[in-house]
């Protein structure tokens, strides 16, 4: 998933560079961070990758991109926690407002020899002509608490399009995936998309 996103980032960056003119007012606010990656169990490993890419704002457009507040913890003995989080901002044109959120995800491997892997993607929508596109996602929990358990969670939230004073709000998240028993396995895939 990350290789596809990296090529998308290159295209999005090129579009952003060519769409900005000095005669139009733009506001683009990008945030990220607040990520926690901890390996505190004996012989444990935790890997975290977080990417936050801002949106495009032109012609009095406003694009606000958030992300972060992710938590990745390997607290069990010989446990592994891997988290990959990507947040890509939306596009705001002609007084459009595109607000993209994501993050607040929790990935925890606390069982002996457990493994927890979480991958989340939040992709903002498009707003133009005084339209407002709000995309959320996040608040996902992935937990491997049982000894030798495995929990894998993949969540994608993709925003829609709002135009001519329209409002497009896409939510998603609040998903919980847990492997609590000895040698148990839990897999969850969630997709939320707007139009």
Residue pairs with C-beta under 8 A, 6 or more apart in sequence:
1 84
1 86
1 119
1 121
2 49
2 84
2 86
5 51
5 86
5 88
5 121
8 88
9 51
9 53
9 88
12 53
12 56
12 88
13 53
15 56
16 54
16 56
19 56
19 58
20 26
20 58
21 58
24 58
24 59
24 60
25 59
25 60
26 57
26 58
26 59
26 60
26 61
27 57
27 61
27 62
27 63
28 54
28 55
28 56
28 57
28 62
28 63
28 64
28 65
28 89
28 92
29 54
29 63
29 64
29 65
30 52
30 53
30 54
30 55
30 65
30 89
31 52
31 65
31 66
31 67
31 68
32 50
32 52
32 66
32 67
32 68
32 87
33 52
33 68
34 68
34 69
34 70
34 103
35 48
35 50
35 68
35 69
35 70
35 71
35 72
35 85
36 70
36 71
36 72
36 73
37 46
37 47
37 48
37 72
37 73
37 83
38 46
38 72
38 73
38 74
38 75
39 45
39 46
39 73
39 74
39 81
40 73
40 74
40 75
41 74
41 75
41 76
41 77
41 78
41 79
41 109
41 110
42 77
42 78
43 77
43 78
44 74
44 75
44 76
44 77
44 78
44 79
44 80
44 81
44 109
45 74
45 79
45 80
45 81
46 72
46 73
46 74
46 80
46 81
46 82
46 83
46 109
47 72
47 80
47 81
47 82
47 83
48 70
48 72
48 82
48 83
48 84
48 85
49 83
49 84
49 85
50 67
50 68
50 70
50 83
50 85
50 86
51 67
51 85
51 86
51 87
52 65
52 66
52 67
52 68
52 86
52 87
53 65
53 86
53 87
53 88
53 89
54 63
54 65
54 89
55 63
55 64
55 65
55 88
55 89
55 90
55 91
55 92
55 98
55 100
55 124
56 63
56 89
56 90
56 91
56 92
56 93
57 63
57 91
57 92
57 93
57 98
58 92
58 93
59 93
59 94
59 95
60 94
60 95
61 91
61 92
61 93
61 94
61 95
61 96
61 97
61 98
61 127
61 128
62 92
62 96
62 97
62 98
63 89
63 90
63 91
63 92
63 97
63 98
63 99
63 100
63 124
64 89
64 97
64 98
64 99
64 100
65 87
65 88
65 89
65 90
65 100
65 124
66 87
66 100
66 101
66 102
66 103
67 85
67 87
67 101
67 102
67 103
67 122
68 87
68 103
69 103
69 104
69 105
69 138
70 83
70 85
70 103
70 104
70 105
70 106
70 107
70 120
71 105
71 106
71 107
71 108
72 81
72 82
72 83
72 107
72 108
72 118
73 81
73 107
73 108
73 109
73 110
74 80
74 81
74 108
74 109
74 116
75 108
75 109
75 110
76 109
76 110
76 111
76 112
76 113
76 114
76 144
77 112
77 113
78 112
78 113
79 109
79 110
79 111
79 112
79 113
79 114
79 115
79 116
79 144
80 109
80 114
80 115
80 116
81 107
81 108
81 109
81 115
81 116
81 117
82 107
82 115
82 116
82 117
82 118
83 105
83 107
83 117
83 118
83 119
84 118
84 119
84 120
85 102
85 103
85 105
85 118
85 119
85 120
86 120
86 121
86 122
87 100
87 101
87 102
87 103
87 121
87 122
88 100
88 121
88 122
88 123
88 124
89 98
89 100
89 124
90 98
90 99
90 100
90 123
90 124
90 125
90 126
90 127
90 133
90 135
90 159
91 98
91 124
91 125
91 126
91 127
91 128
92 98
92 126
92 127
92 128
93 126
93 127
93 128
94 128
94 129
94 130
95 128
95 129
95 130
96 126
96 127
96 128
96 129
96 130
96 131
96 132
96 133
96 162
96 163
97 127
97 131
97 132
97 133
98 124
98 125
98 126
98 127
98 132
98 133
98 134
98 135
98 159
99 124
99 132
99 133
99 134
99 135
100 122
100 123
100 124
100 125
100 135
100 159
101 122
101 135
101 136
101 137
101 138
102 120
102 121
102 122
102 136
102 137
102 138
102 157
103 122
103 138
104 138
104 139
104 140
104 173
105 118
105 120
105 138
105 139
105 140
105 141
105 142
105 155
106 140
106 141
106 142
106 143
107 116
107 117
107 118
107 142
107 153
108 116
108 141
108 142
108 143
108 144
108 145
109 115
109 116
109 144
109 151
110 143
110 144
110 145
111 144
111 145
111 146
111 147
111 148
111 149
111 179
112 147
112 148
113 147
113 148
114 144
114 145
114 146
114 147
114 148
114 149
114 150
114 151
114 179
115 144
115 149
115 150
115 151
116 142
116 143
116 144
116 150
116 151
116 152
117 142
117 151
117 152
117 153
118 140
118 142
118 152
118 153
118 154
118 155
119 153
119 154
119 155
120 137
120 138
120 140
120 154
120 155
120 156
121 155
121 156
121 157
121 158
122 135
122 136
122 137
122 138
122 156
122 157
123 135
123 156
123 157
123 158
123 159
124 133
124 135
124 159
125 133
125 134
125 135
125 158
125 159
125 160
125 161
125 162
125 168
125 170
125 194
126 133
126 159
126 160
126 161
126 162
127 133
127 161
127 162
127 163
127 168
128 162
128 163
129 163
129 164
129 165
130 164
130 165
131 161
131 162
131 163
131 164
131 165
131 166
131 167
131 168
132 162
132 166
132 167
132 168
133 159
133 160
133 161
133 162
133 167
133 168
133 169
133 170
133 194
134 159
134 167
134 168
134 169
134 170
135 157
135 158
135 159
135 160
135 169
135 170
135 194
136 157
136 169
136 170
136 171
136 172
136 173
137 155
137 156
137 157
137 171
137 172
137 173
137 192
138 157
138 173
139 173
139 174
139 175
140 153
140 155
140 173
140 174
140 175
140 176
140 177
140 190
141 175
141 176
141 177
141 178
142 151
142 152
142 153
142 177
142 178
142 188
143 151
143 176
143 177
143 178
143 179
143 180
144 150
144 151
144 178
144 179
144 186
145 178
145 179
145 180
146 179
146 180
146 181
146 182
146 183
146 184
147 182
147 183
148 182
148 183
149 179
149 180
149 181
149 182
149 183
149 184
149 185
149 186
150 179
150 184
150 185
150 186
151 177
151 178
151 179
151 185
151 186
151 187
152 177
152 186
152 187
152 188
153 175
153 177
153 187
153 188
153 189
153 190
154 188
154 189
154 190
155 172
155 173
155 175
155 188
155 189
155 190
155 191
156 190
156 191
156 192
156 193
157 170
157 171
157 172
157 173
157 191
157 192
157 193
158 170
158 191
158 192
158 193
158 194
159 168
159 170
159 194
160 168
160 170
160 193
160 194
160 195
161 168
161 194
161 195
162 168
168 194
168 195
169 194
170 192
170 193
170 194
171 192
172 190
172 192
173 192
175 188
175 190
177 186
177 187
177 188
178 186
179 185
179 186
